[in-house]
Amino acid sequence: MAIGVQEADVWAAADALLQSGEQPTIERVRLHLGRGSPNTVGPHLKAWFRGLGERLVSGQSADRGIPDLVTKAVTQIWETALAAAREGCATEAAAQRRELTNAQEALAADREALAQDRNRLRARETDLQTSAQAAHAQAAATEARLQAAEAQLRESAQTEKALSAELASAHDQISALQQLSQQAHVSQQQALEAAEMRHAAHERRWLIEVDELRQALKKAQEDQERARKAADVSALRHQQAMEQARADTDVQLQRAMKAEAAVQILTAQLEAGTQATLAAQIHWESTVAQLSAQINALSEQIQTKDRQLELVMQAGPRRRRAAKAPSEKE
């Protein structure tokens, strides 16, 4: 089982580098040993630097036979390295603090911008919900108008059917009145023919029975006069019946004309209702398409903001790792 780098190995490598005139660093110690990670070598090398002054003062260098000049040179190198290390650490710490401050300020600015974006998105979402509710209300109103138009259309169809039935009934009544008029004309003609036949019979009887009927002439004349009056009355009645039939026919024709006008008006109203229904449906479809486009655009904006937020949250750890990397290398 492999054993990790020990403190003694690091100290020996640092001594060897110092004797060769090089400043011991983490990378040089690792290259000298041929193994070891910066996290393991770094603490051991710092301990070596801390104990180097005590070793030089206590005279351990003299026990090893190192000349005073070398000891002084090593002491100067150590002090120079220590000062440089301290200065480098201070500079690096200040740079890290500046980077950390800048990163914190940038993160705060990003958080503030993100909060503002979220507020704007929430306000936009509220507006969108309000618009969607208004659109739903408008669609419901349009649907109600469509249902009302359909109900009116059904009522118009029923009214048209009733008017058509009434018109057919009027035509039937007209036909019946025409038949009555024809029958009245036939009856009048038959009555006139019968009267003429009776008159001819009377004339023949008068020629044959002149002598016999002299006594009854007056009575016959009276009978003839009564017959004529009756015929006149009958003719007058037939004439009045014909005039009444004609008047009824005119009334039925006027009703039929009014019914046809009402049918035309209802047809025009039906066409106007159909056009209004089509226009309302087109407007509703256009409104729904616009709202769908707005919802898609807002969804894309929200996805973009979410990706930006993820990038900002991911940038924080990367900056902190980038700030720690130089210190670990040294």
C-alpha positions as CSV (number, residue, x, y, z in Angstrom):
1,M,0.0,0.0,0.0
2,A,1.5,3.4,-1.1
3,I,2.3,5.8,1.8
4,G,1.6,9.5,1.3
5,V,4.3,12.2,1.5
6,Q,5.4,12.8,5.1
7,E,6.7,15.9,6.8
8,A,10.2,14.5,6.9
9,D,10.2,14.0,3.1
10,V,9.1,17.6,2.5
11,W,11.7,19.0,5.0
12,A,14.5,16.9,3.4
13,A,13.5,18.1,-0.1
14,A,13.4,21.7,1.1
15,D,16.8,21.4,2.7
16,A,18.2,19.9,-0.6
17,L,16.7,22.7,-2.7
18,L,18.1,25.3,-0.2
19,Q,21.6,23.8,-0.3
20,S,21.4,23.9,-4.1
21,G,20.7,27.7,-4.0
22,E,17.0,27.4,-5.0
23,Q,14.1,28.8,-3.1
24,P,11.9,26.0,-1.8
25,T,8.3,26.2,-3.3
26,I,5.5,23.7,-3.4
27,E,6.0,23.0,-7.1
28,R,9.8,22.6,-6.7
29,V,9.3,20.2,-3.7
30,R,6.8,18.2,-5.6
31,L,9.2,18.0,-8.6
32,H,12.1,17.0,-6.3
33,L,10.0,14.3,-4.6
34,G,8.3,13.2,-7.8
35,R,5.0,12.9,-6.0
36,G,2.7,14.6,-3.5
37,S,-0.3,16.9,-3.9
38,P,-0.2,20.7,-3.3
39,N,-2.7,20.3,-0.4
40,T,-0.3,17.8,1.3
41,V,3.0,19.5,0.5
42,G,1.9,23.0,1.3
43,P,1.3,22.6,5.1
44,H,4.6,20.7,5.6
45,L,6.5,23.3,3.6
46,K,5.0,26.1,5.8
47,A,6.0,24.2,8.9
48,W,9.6,23.9,7.4
49,F,9.7,27.7,6.9
50,R,8.5,28.3,10.5
51,G,11.2,25.9,11.9
52,L,14.0,27.1,9.7
53,G,14.8,30.2,11.8
54,E,15.0,28.2,15.0
55,R,17.3,25.6,13.3
56,L,19.6,28.3,12.1
57,V,19.7,30.1,15.5
58,S,20.2,26.9,17.5
59,G,23.3,26.1,15.4
60,Q,22.1,23.0,13.8
61,S,23.8,24.2,10.6
62,A,27.1,24.3,12.3
63,D,26.8,20.7,13.5
64,R,26.4,19.7,9.9
65,G,29.6,21.6,9.0
66,I,28.0,24.4,6.9
67,P,30.2,27.5,6.7
68,D,29.0,30.8,8.3
69,L,28.8,32.5,4.9
70,V,26.5,29.8,3.7
71,T,24.5,30.1,6.9
72,K,24.2,33.8,6.4
73,A,23.3,33.4,2.8
74,V,20.7,30.8,3.7
75,T,19.4,33.1,6.4
76,Q,19.1,36.0,4.0
77,I,17.4,33.7,1.4
78,W,15.1,32.5,4.0
79,E,14.2,36.0,5.2
80,T,13.9,37.2,1.6
81,A,11.7,34.2,0.8
82,L,9.7,34.7,3.9
83,A,9.2,38.5,3.2
84,A,8.3,37.7,-0.4
85,A,5.9,35.0,0.7
86,R,4.3,37.3,3.2
87,E,4.1,40.1,0.6
88,G,2.8,37.6,-1.9
89,C,0.3,36.3,0.6
90,A,-0.8,39.8,1.5
91,T,-1.1,40.8,-2.2
92,E,-2.9,37.6,-3.0
93,A,-5.2,38.1,0.0
94,A,-6.0,41.7,-1.0
95,A,-6.6,40.6,-4.6
96,Q,-8.8,37.8,-3.4
97,R,-10.7,40.2,-1.1
98,R,-11.1,42.6,-4.0
99,E,-12.3,39.8,-6.2
100,L,-14.6,38.5,-3.5
101,T,-16.0,42.1,-3.0
102,N,-16.5,42.5,-6.7
103,A,-18.1,39.1,-6.9
104,Q,-20.4,39.9,-4.0
105,E,-21.3,43.3,-5.5
106,A,-21.9,41.6,-8.9
107,L,-24.0,38.9,-7.2
108,A,-26.0,41.6,-5.3
109,A,-26.6,43.5,-8.5
110,D,-27.6,40.3,-10.2
111,R,-29.9,39.4,-7.4
112,E,-31.4,42.9,-7.5
113,A,-31.9,42.7,-11.3
114,L,-33.3,39.2,-10.9
115,A,-35.7,40.5,-8.2
116,Q,-36.8,43.3,-10.5
117,D,-37.2,40.9,-13.4
118,R,-39.3,38.6,-11.2
119,N,-41.4,41.5,-10.1
120,R,-41.9,42.6,-13.7
121,L,-42.7,39.0,-14.7
122,R,-45.2,38.7,-11.8
123,A,-46.8,42.0,-12.8
124,R,-46.9,40.8,-16.4
125,E,-48.3,37.5,-15.4
126,T,-51.0,39.3,-13.4
127,D,-51.8,41.5,-16.4
128,L,-51.9,38.4,-18.6
129,Q,-54.2,36.6,-16.2
130,T,-56.5,39.7,-16.1
131,S,-56.4,39.8,-19.9
132,A,-57.2,36.0,-20.1
133,Q,-60.1,36.4,-17.7
134,A,-61.4,39.3,-19.8
135,A,-61.0,37.3,-22.9
136,H,-62.9,34.3,-21.3
137,A,-65.6,36.7,-20.2
138,Q,-65.8,38.1,-23.7
139,A,-65.9,34.6,-25.2
140,A,-68.7,33.7,-22.7
141,A,-70.6,36.8,-23.8
142,T,-70.0,36.0,-27.4
143,E,-71.2,32.4,-26.8
144,A,-74.3,33.8,-25.1
145,R,-75.0,36.1,-28.0
146,L,-74.5,33.2,-30.4
147,Q,-77.0,31.1,-28.4
148,A,-79.5,34.0,-28.4
149,A,-79.0,34.4,-32.1
150,E,-79.6,30.7,-32.6
151,A,-82.7,30.8,-30.4
152,Q,-83.9,33.8,-32.5
153,L,-83.1,31.9,-35.6
154,R,-85.2,28.9,-34.4
155,E,-88.0,31.3,-33.5
156,S,-87.8,32.9,-36.9
157,A,-87.9,29.5,-38.5
158,Q,-91.0,28.6,-36.5
159,T,-92.6,31.9,-37.3
160,E,-91.8,31.4,-41.0
161,K,-93.4,27.9,-40.8
162,A,-96.5,29.3,-39.1
163,L,-96.8,32.1,-41.7
164,S,-96.3,29.5,-44.5
165,A,-99.1,27.4,-43.0
166,E,-101.3,30.5,-42.7
167,L,-100.5,31.4,-46.3
168,A,-101.5,27.9,-47.4
169,S,-104.7,28.2,-45.4
170,A,-105.4,31.6,-47.1
171,H,-104.8,30.0,-50.5
172,D,-107.2,27.2,-49.5
173,Q,-109.8,29.8,-48.4
174,I,-109.4,31.7,-51.7
175,S,-109.9,28.5,-53.6
176,A,-113.0,27.7,-51.5
177,L,-114.4,31.2,-52.1
178,Q,-113.7,30.9,-55.9
179,Q,-115.6,27.6,-55.9
180,L,-118.5,29.3,-53.9
181,S,-118.5,32.1,-56.5
182,Q,-118.7,29.6,-59.3
183,Q,-121.5,27.7,-57.6
184,A,-123.4,31.0,-57.0
185,H,-123.0,31.9,-60.7
186,V,-124.2,28.5,-61.8
187,S,-127.2,28.8,-59.4
188,Q,-128.1,32.2,-60.8
189,Q,-127.8,31.0,-64.3
190,Q,-130.0,28.1,-63.6
191,A,-132.6,30.3,-61.9
192,L,-132.6,32.7,-64.9
193,E,-133.0,29.7,-67.3
194,A,-135.8,28.3,-65.1
195,A,-137.5,31.8,-65.0
196,E,-137.2,32.0,-68.8
197,M,-138.7,28.6,-69.2
198,R,-141.5,29.4,-66.9
199,H,-142.1,32.7,-68.8
200,A,-142.2,30.8,-72.2
201,A,-144.6,28.3,-70.8
202,H,-146.8,31.1,-69.6
203,E,-146.7,32.8,-73.0
204,R,-147.7,29.6,-74.7
205,R,-150.4,29.0,-72.2
206,W,-151.6,32.6,-72.7
207,L,-151.8,32.1,-76.5
208,I,-153.8,28.9,-76.2
209,E,-156.0,29.8,-73.3
210,V,-156.6,33.5,-74.1
211,D,-160.2,33.1,-73.6
212,E,-160.0,30.9,-70.6
213,L,-157.4,33.0,-68.9
214,R,-158.9,36.4,-69.3
215,Q,-160.5,36.0,-65.9
216,A,-157.3,34.8,-64.5
217,L,-155.1,37.3,-66.4
218,K,-154.9,39.7,-63.6
219,K,-154.1,36.9,-61.2
220,A,-151.6,35.5,-63.6
221,Q,-150.1,38.9,-64.0
222,E,-149.9,39.3,-60.3
223,D,-148.3,35.8,-60.0
224,Q,-145.9,36.8,-62.8
225,E,-145.0,40.0,-61.0
226,R,-144.4,38.1,-57.8
227,A,-142.3,35.6,-59.6
228,R,-140.3,38.4,-61.2
229,K,-139.8,40.1,-57.8
230,A,-138.7,36.8,-56.3
231,A,-136.3,36.3,-59.2
232,D,-135.0,39.8,-58.7
233,V,-134.6,39.2,-55.0
234,S,-132.8,36.0,-55.7
235,A,-130.6,37.7,-58.3
236,L,-129.9,40.5,-55.8
237,R,-129.0,38.0,-53.2
238,H,-126.7,36.1,-55.5
239,Q,-125.1,39.4,-56.6
240,Q,-124.5,40.3,-52.9
241,A,-123.1,36.9,-52.2
242,M,-120.7,37.3,-55.2
243,E,-119.7,40.8,-54.0
244,Q,-119.1,39.5,-50.5
245,A,-117.1,36.6,-51.9
246,R,-115.0,39.1,-53.9
247,A,-114.5,41.2,-50.8
248,D,-113.5,38.2,-48.8
249,T,-111.2,37.2,-51.6
250,D,-109.6,40.7,-51.6
251,V,-109.1,40.5,-47.8
252,Q,-107.5,37.0,-48.1
253,L,-105.2,38.4,-50.9
254,Q,-104.2,41.3,-48.6
255,R,-103.5,38.9,-45.8
256,A,-101.5,36.7,-48.1
257,M,-99.5,39.8,-49.3
258,K,-98.9,40.8,-45.7
259,A,-97.8,37.3,-44.9
260,E,-95.3,37.3,-47.8
261,A,-94.0,40.7,-46.7
262,A,-93.5,39.4,-43.1
263,V,-91.7,36.3,-44.5
264,Q,-89.4,38.6,-46.5
265,I,-88.7,40.7,-43.3
266,L,-88.0,37.6,-41.3
267,T,-85.7,36.2,-44.0
268,A,-83.7,39.5,-44.0
269,Q,-83.5,39.4,-40.1
270,L,-82.4,35.8,-40.4
271,E,-79.6,36.7,-42.8
272,A,-78.6,39.7,-40.6
273,G,-78.4,37.4,-37.6
274,T,-76.3,34.9,-39.5
275,Q,-73.9,37.6,-40.6
276,A,-73.6,38.9,-37.0
277,T,-73.0,35.4,-35.7
278,L,-70.2,34.9,-38.3
279,A,-68.6,38.3,-37.4
280,A,-68.7,37.5,-33.6
281,Q,-67.2,34.1,-34.2
282,I,-64.4,35.6,-36.3
283,H,-63.7,38.3,-33.7
284,W,-63.6,35.6,-30.9
285,E,-61.1,33.5,-32.9
286,S,-58.9,36.5,-33.6
287,T,-58.9,37.4,-29.8
288,V,-58.0,33.8,-28.8
289,A,-55.1,33.8,-31.4
290,Q,-53.7,37.1,-30.1
291,L,-53.9,35.9,-26.5
292,S,-52.2,32.6,-27.4
293,A,-49.3,34.6,-29.1
294,Q,-48.9,36.8,-26.0
295,I,-48.8,33.7,-23.7
296,N,-46.2,32.0,-25.9
297,A,-44.0,35.2,-25.9
298,L,-44.2,35.5,-22.1
299,S,-43.4,31.9,-21.6
300,E,-40.2,32.3,-23.8
301,Q,-39.3,35.4,-21.7
302,I,-39.7,33.5,-18.5
303,Q,-37.6,30.6,-19.8
304,T,-34.8,33.0,-20.9
305,K,-34.8,34.7,-17.4
306,D,-34.7,31.2,-15.7
307,R,-31.6,30.3,-17.9
308,Q,-30.0,33.7,-16.9
309,L,-30.7,33.0,-13.3
310,E,-29.1,29.5,-13.5
311,L,-26.0,31.0,-15.2
312,V,-25.7,33.6,-12.5
313,M,-26.0,31.0,-9.7
314,Q,-23.5,28.8,-11.5
315,A,-21.0,31.7,-11.9
316,G,-20.7,32.2,-8.2
317,P,-19.0,28.9,-7.3
318,R,-16.8,29.1,-10.4
319,R,-15.5,32.6,-9.3
320,R,-14.9,31.3,-5.8
321,R,-13.0,28.3,-7.1
322,A,-11.0,30.6,-9.5
323,A,-10.2,32.8,-6.5
324,K,-8.9,29.8,-4.4
325,A,-6.8,28.3,-7.2
326,P,-3.8,30.7,-7.1
327,S,-3.4,30.3,-3.3
328,E,-3.3,26.5,-3.5
329,K,-0.7,26.6,-6.2
330,E,1.6,28.8,-4.1
